[in-house]
Amino acid sequence: MRGVIALTGATGFIGSAIARKLVKEGWRVRALIRAPLRRTRLEGVSIEWVHGTLENIEHLESLVSDAHAVVHCAGAVRGITDADFYDVNVEAVSRLAQIAALRSPAPRFLSISSLAAREPNLSAYAASKSGLIGLTEVLAAEYGPKNVRVNAILPGAVETAMYDEANGTAEEKSYITNLHALKRVGSPDELAQAALYLASDASSFQSGTAMLVDGGLSITRT
């Protein structure tokens, strides 16, 4: 075993892909879970579960205790107001990072953001993801002297149930696909590979970055 990686959002499509990838690569995964019945995507995968919430400090301390890295994949995606998104998409990141930075040695820290962060005026969701990018830079500067690396991933469109729900017709999917320079959308496994890189020693001199994993979506929209 290569060590422990703490994970939030493990029961989602992207989070479960990250969990599977980490376990396959020899990491022990410790994941926060609110509802025990939501483990179905990870049946048969060796996961250490911590029952709790992102609001509870004791639960988060148990999650990150001896972790080599923390990957925050949980995120609010449905809502209208800033308050609907801010606590999970911004406040939880700050809370987790502060707890992690108190550990010795402190783990590296990674958040899954969104390309919507580049257009914060688009919606309350986009504003929260933009706030997450700013927070990533602030935390990287603050905790850098403690050798804590803080990074984020900005994905393009990823083929999940939410993607299918938002783009129900072949025409809609074709439109989204053609926005990407690679003329396809990403897979959860491809995001998992990027997360593995930022959580590992392979990215040892990378901090404060919002790494694009977007199939060239960002360059076609400039």
Secondary structure, 3 states (H helix, E strand, C coil): CCCEEEEECCCCHHHHHHHHHHHHCCCEEEEEECCHHHCHHHCCCCEEEEECCCCCHHHHHHHHCCCCEEEECCCCCCCCCHHHHHHHHHHHHHHHHHHHHCCCCCCEEEEECCHHHHCCCCCHHHHHHHHHHHHHHHHHHHHHHHCCCEEEEEECCECCHHHHHHCCCHHHHHHHHHHCCCCCCECHHHHHHHHHHHHCHHHCCCCCCEEEECCCHHHHCC
